[in-house]
C-alpha cells in the first residue's frame, strides 16, 4: 500500500519555499514572476514527489526545475514585452537607479547580466554551489560554468561601475 506523499511534501515546502522564492527573484528580478516560477516548480515537483523523495535530494531536483522554468521563460518572445499603464510624454533623463539603495542597485545590475550567466552567478554565489554542482544543475560542462561566471561577473562589475560614475 502506497503512502500519501502530501504531508511530507507540505513539510518540505514549508521549510524551503522562502529560499526558493529568493532564488527565483535573483534569477528574474521580479517578485511576481518569482512567485509564478516557484509555484510552477512546486506543482511539477509534487507530481513526481514520490520519485524525488526516494532519490534523497529534493532541493537539487526542485532547483533544477526552477532554473529550467526561468530559462524557458526567458526564451519565449512574448515574455520580452513590457506592459505599461501609462506611456511617458517625453523620455525620462533620470536614471532608474538614482534613488535606489545599494541593495536595489545590485539587483538592478544583476538584471543586466544575460539570463544564462545570471543563473550561473545565482547558483555559485547565492546558492553557494561549487563549479561541479552548478554544472550538474544546469547540465553543462565545468568549463562552461567557469567562463559564464567570468563573463557574468565582468558584466556585473561594468554595470556597478556605470552606477558609481553616475552617482554624485
VEXVOLUM-388557 format. One record per residue (C-alpha): residue number from 0; residue in one letter; x, y, z. Coordinates in nm, 3 decimals. Example, Ala and Ser with C-alpha at 12.3 -4.5 7.8 and 13.67 -1.06 7.14 Angstrom:
BEGIN
ATOM   num   residu         x         y         z
ATOM     0        a     1.230    -0.450     0.780
ATOM     1        s     1.367    -0.106     0.714
END
This chain:
BEGIN
ATOM   num   residu         x         y         z
ATOM     0        x     0.000     0.000     0.000
ATOM     1        x     0.141     0.336    -0.106
ATOM     2        x     0.187     0.611     0.147
ATOM     3        x     0.035     0.954     0.077
ATOM     4        x     0.326     1.185    -0.025
ATOM     5        x     0.136     1.507     0.050
ATOM     6        x     0.226     1.551     0.421
ATOM     7        x     0.597     1.504     0.351
ATOM     8        x     0.577     1.739     0.053
ATOM     9        x     0.394     2.005     0.257
ATOM    10        x     0.659     1.984     0.528
ATOM    11        x     0.940     2.022     0.274
ATOM    12        x     0.765     2.317     0.104
ATOM    13        x     0.710     2.492     0.439
ATOM    14        x     1.083     2.471     0.507
ATOM    15        x     1.211     2.561     0.157
ATOM    16        x     0.956     2.788    -0.015
ATOM    17        x     1.102     3.122     0.101
ATOM    18        x     1.452     3.017    -0.009
ATOM    19        x     1.321     2.907    -0.349
ATOM    20        x     1.135     3.238    -0.382
ATOM    21        x     1.450     3.441    -0.310
ATOM    22        x     1.647     3.232    -0.559
ATOM    23        x     1.377     3.284    -0.823
ATOM    24        x     1.378     3.659    -0.754
ATOM    25        x     1.753     3.678    -0.800
ATOM    26        x     1.713     3.498    -1.130
ATOM    27        x     1.432     3.710    -1.274
ATOM    28        x     1.431     4.035    -1.072
ATOM    29        x     1.051     4.039    -1.036
ATOM    30        x     0.872     3.918    -0.723
ATOM    31        x     0.551     3.836    -0.910
ATOM    32        x     0.732     3.630    -1.171
ATOM    33        x     0.939     3.468    -0.893
ATOM    34        x     0.617     3.359    -0.721
ATOM    35        x     0.486     3.218    -1.050
ATOM    36        x     0.810     3.029    -1.118
ATOM    37        x     0.818     2.881    -0.766
ATOM    38        x     0.452     2.781    -0.785
ATOM    39        x     0.504     2.608    -1.119
ATOM    40        x     0.821     2.437    -0.992
ATOM    41        x     0.640     2.311    -0.682
ATOM    42        x     0.347     2.190    -0.891
ATOM    43        x     0.581     1.990    -1.111
ATOM    44        x     0.773     1.862    -0.808
ATOM    45        x     0.455     1.742    -0.637
ATOM    46        x     0.362     1.541    -0.944
ATOM    47        x     0.690     1.348    -0.910
ATOM    48        x     0.737     1.378    -0.533
ATOM    49        x     0.750     1.004    -0.464
ATOM    50        x     1.041     0.961    -0.704
ATOM    51        x     1.211     1.283    -0.588
ATOM    52        x     1.189     1.190    -0.220
ATOM    53        x     1.327     0.841    -0.286
ATOM    54        x     1.635     0.987    -0.456
ATOM    55        x     1.705     1.192    -0.144
ATOM    56        x     1.794     1.531    -0.296
ATOM    57        x     1.471     1.726    -0.335
ATOM    58        x     1.648     2.065    -0.310
ATOM    59        x     1.868     1.996    -0.612
ATOM    60        x     1.581     1.849    -0.813
ATOM    61        x     1.342     2.140    -0.748
ATOM    62        x     1.622     2.393    -0.806
ATOM    63        x     1.679     2.233    -1.147
ATOM    64        x     1.307     2.261    -1.225
ATOM    65        x     1.316     2.627    -1.119
ATOM    66        x     1.620     2.703    -1.335
ATOM    67        x     1.465     2.532    -1.637
ATOM    68        x     1.140     2.723    -1.591
ATOM    69        x     1.327     3.054    -1.566
ATOM    70        x     1.542     2.987    -1.873
ATOM    71        x     1.238     2.867    -2.067
ATOM    72        x     1.050     3.181    -1.967
ATOM    73        x     1.336     3.399    -2.098
ATOM    74        x     1.332     3.219    -2.434
ATOM    75        x     0.968     3.297    -2.510
ATOM    76        x     0.942     3.608    -2.730
ATOM    77        x     0.606     3.714    -2.587
ATOM    78        x     0.764     3.737    -2.242
ATOM    79        x     1.005     4.005    -2.359
ATOM    80        x     0.726     4.257    -2.398
ATOM    81        x     0.677     4.505    -2.118
ATOM    82        x     0.332     4.640    -2.038
ATOM    83        x     0.297     4.993    -1.900
ATOM    84        x    -0.016     5.150    -1.759
ATOM    85        x     0.080     5.499    -1.880
ATOM    86        x     0.312     5.597    -2.161
ATOM    87        x     0.552     5.879    -2.080
ATOM    88        x     0.504     6.203    -2.271
ATOM    89        x     0.876     6.253    -2.308
ATOM    90        x     1.178     6.037    -2.238
ATOM    91        x     1.300     6.048    -1.883
ATOM    92        x     1.654     6.170    -1.836
ATOM    93        x     1.682     6.048    -1.479
ATOM    94        x     1.850     5.716    -1.430
ATOM    95        x     1.626     5.449    -1.281
ATOM    96        x     1.900     5.361    -1.032
ATOM    97        x     1.940     5.718    -0.898
ATOM    98        x     1.714     5.671    -0.598
ATOM    99        x     1.781     5.307    -0.533
ATOM   100        x     1.975     5.190    -0.232
ATOM   101        x     2.285     4.979    -0.260
ATOM   102        x     2.092     4.651    -0.249
ATOM   103        x     1.840     4.764    -0.507
ATOM   104        x     2.119     4.884    -0.732
ATOM   105        x     2.296     4.550    -0.706
ATOM   106        x     1.972     4.376    -0.805
ATOM   107        x     1.928     4.620    -1.095
ATOM   108        x     2.284     4.548    -1.206
ATOM   109        x     2.219     4.174    -1.179
ATOM   110        x     1.922     4.214    -1.415
ATOM   111        x     2.165     4.350    -1.677
ATOM   112        x     2.350     4.019    -1.681
ATOM   113        x     2.240     3.773    -1.951
ATOM   114        x     1.993     3.511    -1.821
ATOM   115        x     2.228     3.213    -1.851
ATOM   116        x     2.513     3.399    -1.684
ATOM   117        x     2.274     3.525    -1.416
ATOM   118        x     2.166     3.167    -1.347
ATOM   119        x     2.530     3.067    -1.302
ATOM   120        x     2.601     3.364    -1.070
ATOM   121        x     2.296     3.287    -0.857
ATOM   122        x     2.394     2.921    -0.828
ATOM   123        x     2.757     2.996    -0.749
ATOM   124        x     2.722     3.293    -0.515
ATOM   125        x     2.367     3.278    -0.374
ATOM   126        x     2.313     2.903    -0.361
ATOM   127        x     2.685     2.860    -0.278
ATOM   128        x     2.725     2.566    -0.516
ATOM   129        x     3.063     2.454    -0.640
ATOM   130        x     3.158     2.471    -1.007
ATOM   131        x     3.083     2.099    -1.039
ATOM   132        x     2.746     2.124    -0.862
ATOM   133        x     2.647     2.422    -1.077
ATOM   134        x     2.746     2.235    -1.392
ATOM   135        x     2.537     1.939    -1.286
ATOM   136        x     2.238     2.161    -1.201
ATOM   137        x     2.248     2.331    -1.542
ATOM   138        x     2.354     2.024    -1.739
ATOM   139        x     2.667     2.187    -1.882
ATOM   140        x     3.043     2.139    -1.852
ATOM   141        x     3.252     2.283    -1.570
ATOM   142        x     3.441     2.490    -1.828
ATOM   143        x     3.112     2.647    -1.935
ATOM   144        x     3.036     2.736    -1.573
ATOM   145        x     3.378     2.896    -1.531
ATOM   146        x     3.350     3.103    -1.848
ATOM   147        x     2.989     3.206    -1.774
ATOM   148        x     3.091     3.306    -1.421
ATOM   149        x     3.377     3.515    -1.555
ATOM   150        x     3.163     3.687    -1.818
ATOM   151        x     2.874     3.739    -1.579
ATOM   152        x     3.098     3.896    -1.315
ATOM   153        x     3.253     4.121    -1.579
ATOM   154        x     2.909     4.242    -1.688
ATOM   155        x     2.802     4.288    -1.325
ATOM   156        x     3.116     4.487    -1.244
ATOM   157        x     3.059     4.705    -1.552
ATOM   158        x     2.700     4.777    -1.450
ATOM   159        x     2.810     4.863    -1.097
ATOM   160        x     3.091     5.088    -1.227
ATOM   161        x     2.845     5.272    -1.451
ATOM   162        x     2.625     5.335    -1.148
ATOM   163        x     2.918     5.469    -0.946
ATOM   164        x     3.010     5.708    -1.229
ATOM   165        x     2.651     5.834    -1.249
ATOM   166        x     2.617     5.879    -0.873
ATOM   167        x     2.748     6.214    -0.745
END
